[in-house]
């Protein structure tokens, strides 16, 4: 059974940091593009960052310079380090795996940035 399980969400003050992790299991994800999406209340789900099997990364303009995505292909894990968090980063964050034919989603983890 394929699963993407996120962890590391929570409540943080503006300017703080959080580290999200995603553990993928049930198949080999080493050739998948792994990424993080987020969805705030009343808004569409948007891509935050992704990383290819060759470790090429891309980021939404709103998080460039603040967030860093990384992966361990051998362990099927992907991590999102989030620094200098802002209230507008508040959302449910989803782990995503994109292959040639199939895609998978995690169940999401809440990130709330508030004083």
C-alpha atoms as one frame of an Amber mdcrd trajectory, in Angstrom:
protein
   0.000   0.000   0.000   1.451   3.339  -1.069   1.557   6.000   1.608   2.947
   9.496   1.988   3.022  10.489   5.640   3.804  14.060   6.622   5.042  15.242
   9.992   6.412  18.392  11.587   3.547  20.847  11.282   2.374  23.016  14.130
   2.013  26.524  15.499   4.919  28.952  15.208   5.365  32.678  15.687   6.137
  34.966  12.750   9.831  34.815  11.969  10.125  31.297  13.325  11.050  28.037
  11.639   9.512  24.635  11.056  10.748  21.513   9.353   8.280  19.294   7.517
   9.106  15.704   6.671   7.426  13.244   4.364   8.028   9.517   4.476   6.973
   7.672   1.335   6.412   3.919   1.400   4.900   1.111  -0.607   7.030   1.473
  -3.752  10.265   2.937  -4.993   9.986   6.721  -5.265  13.573   7.397  -6.301
  12.565   8.427  -9.853   9.559  10.473  -8.789   9.425  14.252  -8.581   8.711
  14.926  -4.916   7.163  18.135  -3.750   5.187  20.134  -1.244   1.915  21.884
  -1.936  -0.165  23.996   0.403  -3.756  25.090   0.641  -4.978  27.973   2.739
  -8.666  28.380   3.631 -10.637  29.667   0.676  -7.693  29.374  -1.690  -6.557
  26.906  -4.309  -3.858  24.391  -3.612  -0.511  25.719  -4.811   2.930  24.294
  -5.394   5.434  25.399  -2.773   8.551  23.537  -3.900   9.587  20.392  -5.686
  12.717  18.370  -6.317  13.512  15.975  -9.134  15.305  12.652  -9.026  18.411
  14.568 -10.106  17.997  16.990  -7.170  16.958  19.969  -9.298  14.703  22.202
  -7.222  12.059  24.814  -7.918  10.206  27.146  -5.582   7.186  29.393  -5.571
   8.250  33.037  -5.692   6.607  33.639  -2.335   8.961  31.232  -0.537  12.242
  31.673  -2.406  15.092  32.390  -0.045  13.099  31.207   2.972  12.241  27.558
   2.260  14.552  24.723   1.279  13.469  21.361  -0.088  15.669  18.279   0.086
  15.289  14.550  -0.372  16.928  11.267   0.438  16.307   8.978  -2.520  17.514
   5.892  -0.715  15.131   6.448   2.207  12.204   7.787   0.147  11.954  10.901
   2.282  11.535  14.563   1.397  11.958  17.494   3.751  10.901  21.125   3.663
  12.855  23.492   5.889  10.828  26.656   6.411  12.500  29.740   7.850  11.354
  33.323   8.399   7.763  32.157   8.447   4.998  34.667   7.810   1.292  34.597
   8.692   0.534  34.162   4.994   2.376  30.821   5.089  -0.475  29.445   7.204
  -1.988  26.492   5.348  -2.302  22.750   5.205   0.880  21.412   3.627   0.718
  18.303   1.464   3.470  15.994   0.334   3.216  15.055  -3.346   4.893  12.437
  -5.521   4.671  12.650  -9.299   5.685   9.787 -11.546   5.314   9.245 -15.286
   1.788   7.923 -14.938   0.687   8.144 -11.330   0.693  10.751  -8.598   0.261
  10.388  -4.872  -0.743  12.742  -2.084  -0.218  12.736   1.642  -2.981  13.520
   4.079  -1.615  16.966   4.929  -0.186  18.673   7.978  -1.323  22.010   9.381
   1.114  24.896   9.634  -0.096  27.956  11.508   1.992  31.115  11.761   0.581
  33.426  14.376   1.593  35.498  17.372
